[in-house]
Each structure stands twice: as C-alpha cells, then as structure tokens.
C-alpha cells in the first residue's frame, strides 16, 4: 500500500522520537540529520523499499540513529536502541552484519561507492532490485564518491537512486560542496530532481519518476539541519549540542502512537534480506603447462582464465590496467554501459571507487576481484579496510611487486605496501613465488567465506622454483631447500 502525506508525517514523527531517544540514552551522536532527514528515509521505507528485493544504504553513516530507528520500527532483529553508541551495543556508525544494515559506512563517500556496487551486482544477476542511498554534503566532498558517481553514470545504472540531504552545513560551517552539484551530476550522466526534503508529495513524485529513468537518479532534498530546535540551520546542530530539557521536549513532541501502528503494518510485510554468495569449488581447475620462465602475474592470468573457462561465476575488473595486471584474460567479456551480460569491468583510473564498488558487489551477492599495481593499493586502502571490517570476501590482485618494476622508478616501486597490508586485521595477504602457490592463493581467495584477500604478484619473470612434494602451502611457509 502507498501511505499518504498525513500517514507519512505521523510515521516520520515516530522515527524522530525513537532516534532522539537513542541519542539521549547515549548522551552523544548526531541530532541534526535525525531532525532534518527523517522525512526522506520514512518515504523510502514506507512506500518504495521492496523488502527482500531492494536495498537501502546510509552513506551519511553518522545518521545511524535514524537508520536504527526505522529498522526497529520495521521489526528487524537489532539490539535495543538504549544500547546506542555503547560498547557491545548498536555502533555509532552502521556496520554490515546488523540485521537490515546493507553496508558498513561512516567514512564519508564509501556508502556512495557501495551503493554503486550493489546496483551493479543487481544488474549482473539480472535482478530488478533497486538501491536507495542517502548521502550528505560531506559524502559529496569526498573523491571516492565522485569516482563512483562518474562510474555509475557511464555504465547507466538506472536502478540506483541517490538522495542528497542538502542542508548546506558541515561540522566547521558552510558545506564546501561544488558550486553547482546538480549540474555536475547531470554532466556525469545522471537524471537530476530537486525537491523540498520535508514535502512528502514531492518526495514521492521524485521517487516514482526515478523508477522509470534510463539513468541513475540524483534527488536533491533541500533540508534544514536540526529542524525544529534552537540550533536549527547552524553547524552546532550537527552533533550533540542540545541540552537535556530541549531534547526531552523534542522526544515528547514527536511521540506518535498512530505512526507506530502504521510502521507495524510495514513490519508485517517485511521479509528478511539475505546476502547470497555463489558457491565456489575451484579444486578441480588446473594450471596450463608452462615451459618458459614467466612472472607470477602471468601465472595468475593463466589460472584465472581456466577458472572462468570452467564456468565459475566470478566478475572481475581492473583500474585501467587489465593487460598489465593480467586481469583481463581470453575468457573475459566486457561489461558495457547498459549491457550487463559480460564478466569484465573496466573501472577506468578509479582505484578507490573500484574498492568501494567491489564491497557493494559482494553485499549484492556476487564474487568479484579487482586489479591494479601494488603501489596503488594506497589509493584504495580505506575500502580494503572496510571490506576486512565487514567480513566481505573481496579479492584484490596487486601486481608489479617490489623494486623490480624497474625503469618506472621510485614512484611505482612498492616498498612499504606489503607490510602495511599485512597489518590490516582480517585480511589475507598472499605473495606466491611459483605456479603452485598462485593456484593456492586463487583457490583460497575464492572459497574464503568472510574475509578479503590480496594476491601480490611480480612484474618480472622469475626462476622456476618447484614446491617440494608434501609441502603444506596452507601453513604460509615451508622449506624449499
């Protein structure tokens, strides 16, 4: 059923009341977005999100109280709102794994990239699922967001709807977004709509029009941070600056029994959202016979080609280095704008977006890998860290290992990258020296259930070193001679 503006107003009041309650229990958090953007998230969950088919990502992760309030009202199995921002309770920013939370967000811009990845996964799975993402001014100042936005526009991901909580304020004062964000979005290939963020009728019309667009849709929602408070419109409203008396009064003013009853109807029609990863059994895939001395990046490409030839549903890509990283192989079929029947993605020179998009693709239920030079792992490190934190089995192919990249010089010689990757908790790092170890690395990475993996490969050809019979590669080290 579609709720009218009167119903939505009461439902939004209930969302505000519970979110503010969580903030009061924590005595910390972000009041401004709760009061400014509650109407936006209410319209999405009440009228448009098809539970079990669509996903919602809160890129503005500091507004987690808003998301937890909606999930609580929709009947998701989450911890008590009384535990908000307490150790062992609901974390201050959303974390994948909490029932109903579709991405770990908070580092700004990451959720935008995740949403692009989920939307791409839906296309690759030939699903009609849509992705709704709420972002802030801060998200749109981060480079990873714009890398991802340009990717989505170029690939015509028309199942993606990005809503901007445009209140013009960030922590230090006026938000330093682009002079003309809508123009930039149109230039990136997006359908752009502008609405008041508290007008349910216009929000509904914008969301309805997005369903029929042949492009991704960007909805600029003009809002007021901390609306209805003594700090409304000021940067102080971003955090937790209201006194207890004003906060208590706001909670009481927004309590709505009729709104909660309407949410209970939504909860009854909700079904659980599940992440499904294709089963990968690569134990029977063999490496082709090699007679000459080759690099480990070449060995990796040869084995990857056999994996794809065997029919395993793995989607890969590279940040404009498919040939150099040997990630684009004979069995690769390009994914083109609006045409998603291939298995290979050219991300362009967008390493950080590639990392964030792959996190979203994994959440969306597909196995994926992405390749670039090892030295450029620094460009995508925040996304790698979040994959490890979220337990997402993403595969990173990092080639051109060590100073042996030669004439490219010190800018392209990865020295500190290997130990820095090994410092990230819950991240596998493989550095194979021969074909047997390349096979092991790929097999382990593609069957890993809940942690990302790096496969670090050489540019230079290396001497053939045979793995001794009976050596246990899985222990991480063994005696060769």
N, C-alpha and C positions, 0 to 999 in steps of 0.2 A: 504494500500500500504506500501511497505518497502522502506524507504529512503536510498540512498547510502551514502557513506562516504563524498562525496562532499556536498550533501544536508545537512547532519548532521552537518558538520563543520560550515556552514552558520547559521543553526538553533541554534547551541551552541553559536556562536558569539552574536546572538540576546539575548539569555538567559543571557549571561555575561553583556551585555550592560545595560539591564533593571535592573538586580540585583545590579550592581555598581551604577546605578542612584539612586536606593532606599537607598543605603548606603550613598551616597553623600548628599541626602536630610536629612537623619537622623544625619549625621556627627558622626556616630558610627555604630558598627556592626562588622561583620567578613568577611574580604576581602579574606582571604586565601582559604577557602573552595569554595567560589564562582569561583575563578580562577582555582582551582585545580580539582574540581569535576563536572564542568558544562557539560563536555562531557558524563559523566556517566548518569546523570539524563536526558539529552537530548535523548540518545539512548533508555532509558526505555520508556519515554512518547511518543516519535515519532514512535517507531517501535514495542513495545511489550505490553504496557498497554492497555487492552481492557476496555474501559470506560463503567462503569456500571457493570462490572464483576470482574475486578482485583482492587487491592488497592496498593497504594504506601505510605510508612511510612518513614519519615525522622527522624531516631533516632538521628542523629547528628543535633539536633534542632537548634544549633547556626547558621546553614547554612540556616536559614529561608528565607533570601532574595533570595536565589537560588530557593527554592520551590515557593515562591510568584511570582517570575519572570515567571516560567513555567506556573503556574496556570493562570496568567494574559494573557500570550500568547495563552493559550488553551481556553480562553473565559470564565473562571469561574467568578462568581459574587463576587469579592473580592474588598476591599477598594483600593483606589489609592495607588500606590507604593510611592507616595510623602508623605503618612502618616506613613511610616515605622518607628517603634520604637517611635512613638508619642502617648501620652495618647488619647485613643479613636480611634486610627488608627490600622494598622497592628502590632501585638505584636512582640517583639524581638525574641520570640520562638513560634513555631506553636501551635495553640490551636484548638482542636476539636470544630466544630461548624462553623468555617470559611469554606466557600464553597470549597470543594476539599481537605481539610485537614482531614486526616483519624485518627489522634491521636495527643493528647497533648504531646509534647516531649520537651526536653531541659535538664532535669535531666538525665544525661547520663546513658545508659543501658536500660532505660524504654521503648524506642521505639523498641528495640530488643524483649523484652517480649511482647509488644503489637502486634508486627508482628506475633509472635508465636501464640498468642491467636486468631488473625484474621484468620490465616491459619487453626487452629483447628476448628474454627467456620465454615469455608467453608466446611471442611470435615464432620462435624456433620450435616450440612444442605444438604449434598450430592450435593454440588455445585462444578463446575470445576474452580472456581475462584482461582487466584494466588495472592500471596503477594510479593511485592518487597520492600526491606528495605535497605536504605543506612546508614551505620554506620561509625563511626570514630575510631581512635586509643583510644580515651577516653572511648567510649562505651565499647570497648573490655578490658578495665581495671576494669570495674565495675562488682561486683559479680553477680548482678541480671541478667546481660547479659549472663554470663556463666551458671547460673542456668537454664535460658530459653533455651540456646543453647543445653544443655545436654538433656533437656526435648524433644525438637524438634527432635533431633537425635534418641532418644529412641522410640518415637512414629511415626517415619518415615513420617514426614510432608513434603512430596515431592513437595508440592505446594508452598513452601517457598523458596525465593531467597534472600540471604543476601549479599550485596555488601559492601566491605570494602574500604573506602577511605584511603589507606595506604600511608601516606606521611612521616611517621616516626617522626613527630613533635607534641608536645603538648605545652601548654602555657609556661611551665617552662623549655623547652628544648627538649631533645630527648625523644620520647614517650616510656614509660616503659611498653610496651606490653610484652606478653610472648616471650621467646627466639625464639620459632617456632610456630607461630599462626596456619599456615596451618596444621601442624602435630596434634596440639591439636584439631582442627576442625575435622580432619579425625578420631581421636580417639573417638570423640563424635558422630560419625555416619553420618557425612556429606560428600557429594560429593564436592571436592575442585578443583577450577580452578584459575590459576593466569594469569593476562593479564596486559598490559600497560593501564593505565587509560585514555590515550588520543588516543588510537588506535581503531577507530570505528569498523573496520572489525573484530578485535579480541574480542571486547566487544560484538558485535552482535553474533559471534560464541558461546561465552560463554553463553549468554542468551538463545540462541537456544538450546544448549545442555542441559541446565537446565530444559527445558520443558519435556524432556524425561527421567529424572533421577528418580530412585525409592527412592531417599533420598532427604532431603533438600540440597540445593546447596549454597556453600560459594564461592563468587568470590572475590579474592584478586586483587584490582585495584591499581597498583603502580602509584602514582601521585606525583606532586610537589606542596607543599603549596605555594599559592601566585604566581603561574607560570606567567612569563612574566613581573614581577615587579622588582624593585631594591632590594626588600626584599625576593625574591623567595628562598624557602628552609630553611628559618630561622624562629625561634619561633615568632619573631616580626610580621611576616606576618599573624599570626592567627587572630589578631584583626583589629583595625582601625588605622594603623600607617603610611599610605601613605599621602604625602602632597596633597593639592588640585590640584596642577598642574599635578602631575603624575596621580591622579585619573581621572581627566577630560580627559587627553590624552588617558587613557585606555578605557574610555567610547567611545570616538570618534573612536578609532581604531576598536572597536567591533560592532559598529552600522552596521546592515545588513538588508537592505530592502528586499533582496531576502529571507533571513532567516525568517523574519516576515511574508512574504507571504506564506512560507511553513507551518509555525505554524498556519496560518489562515485556511489551509486545515485540519490540525489536529482538530482545534476548531469546524469545521463544522461536523466532525464525532463523536464528543464527546456527551455523554449523561450524565445527572446528576447521581451522586452516591447517593444512599439513604440508611440510616440505618433503618431497619425494625425490630421492636421488636414484638414477638408474643403477642397477647392479652392474658392477664391472668385474668380469673374470678374465684376466689377461694372461693367465698362467700358460695357456697353450700357444701364445703368439711367439714366434721365433725370430731371431735376428737373421737377415740375409747373410750369406757367406761374404766375407771381406778378405781380399788378398793383399791389398796395398795398405800402407800406413796412412791413417786418417785421424782427423780431430774428433774429440768427443761430441762436438756439435753435429758433425756429420753422422756419427753413430746414432745420436739421438734422433735425427731426422729420418734415418733409415728405419729405425724401430717404430717411430711414430707412424710412419707410412703403413707399416704392417698392422699396427693397432687399428687404424682407420679402415684398412682393406678388410680386416676381419669383421667389420661391421659394428664396432663398439661406438655408442652414441656420445662421442666427445667433441665439443666445439672449441676451436682454438683460434688464436689470432696473434698479431704482433703489432707493436707500435711503429709501423712503417719500416720494419726490418725483417720481414718474413723470409727473404732469401738469405740474409746474413746470419740469422739465428737458426736456419733450417727448420723453422716452424711451419712454413708453407711447403707442403710436400706434394708428390704426384697425385695423391688421392684427395687433396684439398679442393673444395668447390666454393667459390667466392659467394658470400652473402652480399647482396646489392640493396640499394635503397628501395624499400617497399617489397623486396623479394627475399624471402627468408628460407629458401629450400636448400641452402648450402651449409657448409660446416666451418668456413674460414672467415674471420673478421679482420679487415684492415682498420685498425683503430686510428690511423694517422699518428702524427707525433703527439701522442696524448698518454704518456705513461701513467700519470696519476689517475686519470679518468679510467684507463684500462683496468687498474687495480680495483677501483670502486665499482665499476660496471661488472667485473667478474664476481665480486661479492654478491651483487644483486642477482646475477645469473644463477649463482649457486643456491641462493634463497629461493629462486624461481624454479628450482628442480632440475637443472642440467649440470653435467660435469663439464668443466672448462679449463683451458690453460691459456696463458698469455706470455709472450716472449719479448725480451729486449736485451740490451747489453747489461752485464752485471753492474757496471758503474752507474747506470741509470736506475738501479733499484732504489737509490736515494730519492728519486723523484716520486716514487710510489710507496715509500715506506709507511706513511700513515694508513694507507689502505691495507697493506700487508699486516700491520699490527692489529687492525680491527678484524681482519679475517681470522687471525690467531685467537684474539679475544672472543670472537663469536663461534669458534669451532667450525669454520667453513673449509671444506676440503678443496680449496683452490690450488691450482698447480702453476708455478712460475718457472719459466725456462729462461735462465740467465746465462748468456754466452759471453765470449771474449773475456775469459777469466784471466786475472793476474797481469803482470807487466809484459807478458808475451804477446800482447796485441801489437807490439812493435812500433811501426812508424807513426801511428796515431798520436803517440806522445803521452805525457802525464795526465792530461785532461781525461783520457779514455782508459787509463790504467787503474783498475780497481785494486786497491791495497787494503783499505780498512773495511770494505763492504762485507767480506765473508765473515769475519768475526762479529761484525755488528748485526748481521742477520742471525747468527747463532745465539745471540743474546736475547732474542725475542722469545718469550715463553710460548710453548705450544706450537712452534714452527719447526717442521722437519727441514733440514738442510743437507742435501746430497751433493757430493763432489766426485763423480765417478772418474776412474782412471782408465777403464777399458770397457769393452762391449758387455761383459757380464755385469759390471756394475751399472752401466747405463740401463740395461734391461731391468735390473733390480730396482733402480730408482723410479723408473716409469711404472713398474708393476705396483710398488708400494704406494706411490703417489696417487694412482688411480683407484686403489682399493682402500685408501685411508678414509675412515668414516667421519672424523671430526677434528681434523687439523690440516692447515695448508702445508704445502711442500715446495721447496726451491730445488731445482735441478741445475747445478752450476757446471758449465761446460766450457771447454777450451776452444779458442780460435785456431791455434796452431796444431799441426799434425804431431802426434806423439808416438813414441816407440811402443810396439805391441808387447804388453805385459800380460801374461796369462794368469788367471786366478787359479791357485793351486786346487787340485781335486780335494773336495771335502771342506774347503774353507767356508766359514759361515759369514757371508757378507752382511747378514742381518745384524751382526753384533757391532758393525760400524768400523771395525778394524781387524786386520789379520796379517799374519806374516807371509810375505811373498817369497823372500829368500833368506 
